[in-house]
Amino acid sequence: MGPPVIETRGLTKTYGSGRPAVEGLDLSVPAGSIFGFLGPNGSGKTTTIRMLMGLIQPTAGGARLLGEPMPAAARRVLPRIGALIEGPALYGFLTGRANLLRYDAADPTADPRTRAARVTAALERVGLAAAAGKRARAYSLGMKQRLGLAAALLQPRDLLILDEPTNGLDPQGMREIRGLVRELAADGTTVFLSSHLLDEIEQVCTHAAVMSSGRLITQGTVAGLAAGARGRLAVTTPDTADAVRILKEHGLADLVVTGDRVTGELPPGTDGGEPDPADLNAALVVAGVRVRAFGTERPSLEDVFVALTGEGFDVAG
């Protein structure tokens, strides 16, 4: 697939004498991927992005973007990157369209002859054409996020770095942004997407990295990461107490009863895989447990995080 679009080695940032905000980060983002950078608020995601973009200097280690060292090659690299970091900086007294015109005029690589047309196209792409004439101070948080994304899309980009791009959006807006990210990737843009929303990453990303307390926990394809965690068995039955007893005897752990539903973590089988669910179903039936529904649930990225850290994933920050 060629060299990584983003690559870090030992990337570290420490403020003062405190614990590192990012410590020893080795990250590799494949070309053409939609890469989810996942972790609770405060896990070091934004600090990492700011180092990647040359906004702050690392304490140790280094990073390469598009094959070039950062921040040494910033003048060559940054025009090929679109970014939305910590929310857009907007002029509240200007309209959405006027803000984008200012952004574009500040880009020395932008052709002024096509400026108006590109601004219109960017507004339409993020669903803000109808609100282009409103002053930015009247925009909702979600509309401001859309305008920041439009600014990142004024020119064709090889890499798009988005820090919490769906922040403030309603469910429909989140779906639209997911669709836009998929379109951009289909056009050949590598998308690096930071989020604390596990479901968001699972729905749109091809690859992901999981951060916790400034350290990288794991990285790989989304499917591969989920496959590394054990699945859960779900049984619906009026005989929950008996079901719990039988499942525990067959090695299931973390059994949870919610109403008439019992869920538990499947144990590893003798060959390293999970046991055959049909055998577990048969054991329940033989014991007289009335099974109304039975099945396995695919591990989620939250399951991966909990399995690796032993901690819950605080999506509210």
C-alpha positions as a printed NumPy array, in Angstrom:
array([[  0.   ,   0.   ,   0.   ],
       [  3.049,   2.268,   0.026],
       [  4.453,   4.278,   2.932],
       [  2.134,   5.381,   5.76 ],
       [  0.453,   8.758,   5.359],
       [  1.031,   9.434,   9.07 ],
       [  3.859,   7.799,  10.987],
       [  5.116,   8.579,  14.48 ],
       [  8.004,   7.078,  16.441],
       [  8.249,   7.57 ,  20.192],
       [  6.16 ,  10.753,  19.971],
       [  5.976,  12.281,  23.449],
       [  4.685,  15.522,  24.93 ],
       [  5.173,  16.499,  28.559],
       [  4.001,  19.785,  30.046],
       [  6.184,  20.934,  32.932],
       [  7.034,  18.197,  35.409],
       [  3.688,  16.409,  35.164],
       [  2.751,  13.079,  33.629],
       [  3.178,  13.034,  29.816],
       [  0.075,  14.025,  27.877],
       [  1.314,  11.683,  25.117],
       [  3.998,   9.081,  25.77 ],
       [  6.034,   7.002,  23.309],
       [  3.417,   7.002,  20.545],
       [  4.18 ,   4.737,  17.56 ],
       [  1.382,   5.275,  15.061],
       [  1.014,   4.139,  11.441],
       [ -1.869,   5.351,   9.252],
       [ -2.193,   3.52 ,   5.889],
       [ -2.803,   5.489,   2.713],
       [ -6.441,   5.531,   1.64 ],
       [ -7.764,   4.53 ,   5.049],
       [-10.404,   6.106,   7.245],
       [ -8.416,   5.955,  10.459],
       [-10.206,   6.361,  13.771],
       [ -8.13 ,   7.845,  16.596],
       [-10.109,   6.713,  19.582],
       [ -9.961,   7.442,  23.282],
       [-11.792,   9.121,  26.148],
       [-11.552,  12.871,  26.487],
       [ -8.162,  13.648,  28.026],
       [ -6.424,  10.607,  26.55 ],
       [ -4.009,  12.653,  24.419],
       [ -5.79 ,  12.73 ,  21.061],
       [ -5.834,  16.495,  20.497],
       [ -2.279,  16.904,  21.81 ],
       [ -1.164,  14.3  ,  19.282],
       [ -2.948,  16.078,  16.441],
       [ -1.428,  19.419,  17.414],
       [  2.047,  17.831,  17.278],
       [  1.286,  16.251,  13.891],
       [  0.293,  19.625,  12.491],
       [  3.343,  21.409,  13.914],
       [  1.262,  23.556,  16.285],
       [  3.292,  22.384,  19.282],
       [  6.737,  20.819,  19.532],
       [  7.09 ,  17.272,  20.867],
       [  9.208,  16.695,  23.942],
       [ 10.677,  13.59 ,  22.311],
       [ 10.209,  11.455,  19.22 ],
       [  9.025,  12.582,  15.816],
       [  6.358,  12.404,  13.147],
       [  6.184,  12.169,   9.369],
       [  3.156,  13.282,   7.35 ],
       [  2.859,  12.357,   3.675],
       [  6.415,  11.036,   3.881],
       [  7.863,  14.331,   5.143],
       [  9.212,  15.183,   8.626],
       [  7.096,  17.546,  10.686],
       [  7.347,  20.375,  11.511],
       [ 10.492,  20.796,   9.35 ],
       [  8.561,  20.258,   6.106],
       [  5.442,  22.15 ,   7.159],
       [  5.569,  24.586,   4.226],
       [  5.478,  21.712,   1.729],
       [  3.11 ,  19.433,   3.64 ],
       [  0.398,  21.643,   5.122],
       [ -1.087,  22.802,   1.765],
       [ -1.866,  19.12 ,   1.076],
       [ -3.708,  18.694,   4.386],
       [ -7.152,  19.84 ,   5.453],
       [ -7.742,  20.062,   9.198],
       [-10.436,  20.767,  11.747],
       [ -8.9  ,  20.912,  15.228],
       [-10.68 ,  21.802,  18.485],
       [-13.487,  23.499,  16.584],
       [-13.158,  26.168,  13.89 ],
       [-11.918,  29.71 ,  14.561],
       [-14.551,  31.964,  12.997],
       [-15.242,  35.661,  12.638],
       [-18.636,  35.945,  14.294],
       [-19.51 ,  39.235,  12.565],
       [-18.945,  37.715,   9.102],
       [-21.292,  35.412,   7.235],
       [-20.445,  31.766,   6.698],
       [-19.555,  32.495,   3.082],
       [-17.391,  35.495,   4.011],
       [-15.516,  33.383,   6.558],
       [-14.654,  30.824,   3.904],
       [-13.563,  33.558,   1.488],
       [-11.177,  34.823,   4.186],
       [ -9.845,  31.316,   4.822],
       [ -9.235,  30.773,   1.129],
       [ -7.585,  34.16 ,   0.625],
       [ -5.09 ,  33.295,   3.39 ],
       [ -3.955,  30.203,   1.444],
       [ -1.035,  31.173,  -0.81 ],
       [ -1.669,  28.139,  -3.031],
       [ -5.338,  29.017,  -3.68 ],
       [ -6.301,  30.376,  -7.106],
       [ -8.345,  33.578,  -6.551],
       [-10.04 ,  33.132,  -9.931],
       [-11.889,  30.028,  -8.713],
       [-12.374,  31.18 ,  -5.102],
       [-16.081,  31.975,  -5.237],
       [-16.949,  28.735,  -6.999],
       [-14.912,  26.627,  -4.563],
       [-16.488,  28.321,  -1.551],
       [-19.964,  27.641,  -2.948],
       [-19.085,  24.006,  -3.609],
       [-17.691,  23.552,  -0.074],
       [-20.817,  25.082,   1.493],
       [-23.049,  22.791,  -0.542],
       [-20.973,  19.735,   0.338],
       [-21.48 ,  20.239,   4.09 ],
       [-25.138,  21.285,   3.83 ],
       [-24.711,  24.975,   4.622],
       [-25.701,  26.56 ,   1.297],
       [-28.995,  27.856,   2.699],
       [-27.263,  29.381,   5.756],
       [-24.281,  30.85 ,   3.882],
       [-25.619,  34.403,   4.271],
       [-26.089,  34.201,   8.059],
       [-23.484,  35.639,  10.398],
       [-21.363,  32.986,  12.055],
       [-22.288,  34.204,  15.538],
       [-25.846,  33.031,  14.838],
       [-24.687,  29.517,  13.917],
       [-25.329,  26.608,  16.235],
       [-22.381,  24.508,  17.408],
       [-23.201,  21.912,  14.762],
       [-23.33 ,  24.55 ,  12.018],
       [-19.955,  25.902,  13.137],
       [-18.518,  22.399,  12.901],
       [-19.887,  22.107,   9.365],
       [-18.352,  25.453,   8.416],
       [-14.984,  24.373,   9.797],
       [-15.212,  21.197,   7.746],
       [-16.075,  23.25 ,   4.67 ],
       [-12.913,  25.305,   5.247],
       [-10.878,  22.091,   5.268],
       [-12.441,  21.097,   1.947],
       [-11.814,  24.286,  -0.014],
       [ -9.   ,  22.564,  -1.911],
       [ -8.413,  18.909,  -2.849],
       [ -6.473,  17.28 ,  -0.005],
       [ -4.285,  14.196,   0.276],
       [ -4.975,  14.002,   4.01 ],
       [ -7.863,  15.251,   6.111],
       [ -7.403,  15.498,   9.899],
       [-10.639,  15.902,  11.833],
       [-10.779,  16.375,  15.61 ],
       [-14.256,  15.402,  16.916],
       [-15.976,  16.467,  13.64 ],
       [-19.482,  15.439,  14.759],
       [-19.351,  17.47 ,  17.974],
       [-22.654,  19.304,  18.388],
       [-24.382,  17.604,  15.459],
       [-27.782,  15.956,  15.683],
       [-28.156,  12.322,  14.532],
       [-29.026,  13.372,  10.983],
       [-26.009,  15.668,  10.827],
       [-23.775,  12.872,  12.113],
       [-25.033,  10.562,   9.36 ],
       [-24.339,  13.23 ,   6.745],
       [-20.778,  13.756,   7.987],
       [-20.183,   9.989,   7.971],
       [-21.401,   9.869,   4.385],
       [-19.124,  12.784,   3.443],
       [-16.106,  11.084,   5.045],
       [-16.806,   7.921,   3.026],
       [-17.066,   9.977,  -0.184],
       [-13.748,  11.688,   0.513],
       [-12.03 ,   8.355,   1.144],
       [-13.537,   6.949,  -2.055],
       [-11.977,   9.905,  -3.912],
       [ -8.541,   8.951,  -2.56 ],
       [ -8.24 ,  11.181,   0.508],
       [ -6.878,   9.575,   3.661],
       [ -9.054,  10.621,   6.612],
       [ -7.686,  10.728,  10.174],
       [-10.686,  11.018,  12.476],
       [-10.371,  11.66 ,  16.206],
       [-13.38 ,  10.808,  18.354],
       [-14.458,   9.69 ,  21.823],
       [-17.555,   8.059,  20.313],
       [-16.892,   4.361,  19.842],
       [-19.999,   3.786,  17.749],
       [-18.938,   6.591,  15.418],
       [-15.571,   4.934,  14.753],
       [-17.09 ,   1.499,  14.186],
       [-19.584,   2.805,  11.624],
       [-17.227,   4.734,   9.388],
       [-13.589,   3.722,   9.939],
       [-11.515,   1.023,   8.26 ],
       [ -8.651,   1.248,  10.781],
       [ -8.369,   2.503,  14.34 ],
       [ -5.999,   3.189,  17.203],
       [ -7.088,   3.216,  20.844],
       [ -5.533,   5.668,  23.309],
       [ -5.72 ,   5.665,  27.105],
       [ -3.986,   8.105,  29.48 ],
       [ -1.62 ,   9.314,  26.773],
       [ -0.512,   5.87 ,  25.633],
       [ -1.373,   3.8  ,  22.582],
       [ -3.226,   0.645,  23.637],
       [ -3.678,  -0.992,  20.242],
       [ -4.04 ,  -0.242,  16.528],
       [ -5.077,  -2.127,  13.405],
       [ -8.103,  -2.714,  11.216],
       [-11.435,  -2.175,  12.951],
       [-12.48 ,  -5.735,  12.112],
       [ -9.194,  -7.095,  13.43 ],
       [ -9.412,  -5.17 ,  16.693],
       [-12.949,  -6.391,  17.355],
       [-11.942,  -9.949,  16.496],
       [ -9.3  ,  -9.788,  19.211],
       [-11.955,  -9.52 ,  21.936],
       [-14.19 , -12.354,  23.032],
       [-17.805, -12.335,  21.947],
       [-20.775, -12.354,  24.301],
       [-23.618, -14.818,  24.472],
       [-27.151, -13.463,  24.903],
       [-30.011, -15.636,  26.139],
       [-33.623, -14.546,  26.62 ],
       [-35.438, -16.728,  29.127],
       [-37.902, -16.495,  32.034],
       [-35.545, -18.798,  33.961],
       [-32.68 , -16.345,  34.389],
       [-31.327, -17.792,  37.655],
       [-31.043, -21.29 ,  36.204],
       [-29.538, -19.913,  32.987],
       [-26.874, -18.052,  34.972],
       [-26.02 , -21.215,  36.903],
       [-25.676, -23.375,  33.764],
       [-23.691, -20.782,  31.823],
       [-21.337, -20.245,  34.74 ],
       [-20.755, -24.015,  34.914],
       [-19.751, -23.889,  31.228],
       [-17.165, -21.177,  31.805],
       [-18.987, -17.974,  30.881],
       [-17.799, -14.899,  32.762],
       [-19.173, -11.422,  33.46 ],
       [-22.764, -12.693,  33.513],
       [-25.315,  -9.874,  33.533],
       [-29.084, -10.208,  33.997],
       [-31.313,  -7.476,  32.563],
       [-34.997,  -8.349,  32.86 ],
       [-35.428, -11.676,  31.091],
       [-32.08 , -11.404,  29.282],
       [-28.788, -12.969,  30.357],
       [-25.505, -12.016,  28.72 ],
       [-22.019, -13.313,  29.406],
       [-18.5  , -13.378,  27.985],
       [-17.727, -16.548,  26.081],
       [-14.737, -18.519,  27.376],
       [-11.878, -19.625,  25.123],
       [-12.373, -23.098,  23.674],
       [ -9.913, -25.967,  23.914],
       [ -8.427, -25.065,  20.52 ],
       [ -8.116, -21.388,  21.352],
       [-11.432, -20.445,  19.741],
       [-14.789, -19.921,  21.393],
       [-17.035, -22.888,  22.311],
       [-19.809, -23.913,  19.941],
       [-22.931, -21.92 ,  20.931],
       [-25.058, -24.934,  19.922],
       [-23.506, -26.917,  22.778],
       [-24.368, -24.16 ,  25.245],
       [-27.932, -23.984,  23.943],
       [-28.264, -27.769,  24.31 ],
       [-26.974, -27.586,  27.889],
       [-29.594, -24.99 ,  28.774],
       [-32.411, -27.034,  27.246],
       [-31.293, -30.272,  28.979],
       [-31.318, -28.383,  32.294],
       [-34.927, -27.343,  31.687],
       [-34.223, -23.689,  30.916],
       [-36.892, -22.275,  28.607],
       [-34.936, -20.475,  25.876],
       [-36.898, -17.843,  23.97 ],
       [-33.936, -16.298,  22.123],
       [-30.307, -17.264,  21.855],
       [-27.343, -15.836,  19.985],
       [-23.875, -14.352,  20.086],
       [-23.023, -10.674,  19.903],
       [-20.031,  -9.351,  17.933],
       [-17.426,  -7.707,  20.164],
       [-17.402,  -3.923,  19.945],
       [-14.492,  -1.525,  20.24 ],
       [-15.711,  -0.82 ,  23.751],
       [-15.273,  -4.531,  24.519],
       [-11.728,  -4.258,  23.134],
       [-10.971,  -1.24 ,  25.309],
       [-12.354,  -2.862,  28.457],
       [-10.511,  -6.113,  27.733],
       [ -7.2  ,  -4.297,  27.267],
       [ -7.419,  -1.798,  30.122],
       [ -9.906,  -3.272,  32.575],
       [-11.632,   0.119,  32.572],
       [-14.901,   1.42 ,  31.189],
       [-14.881,   3.866,  28.318],
       [-16.256,   7.202,  29.543],
       [-17.804,   8.528,  26.349],
       [-19.055,  11.644,  28.138],
       [-15.5  ,  12.637,  29.049]])
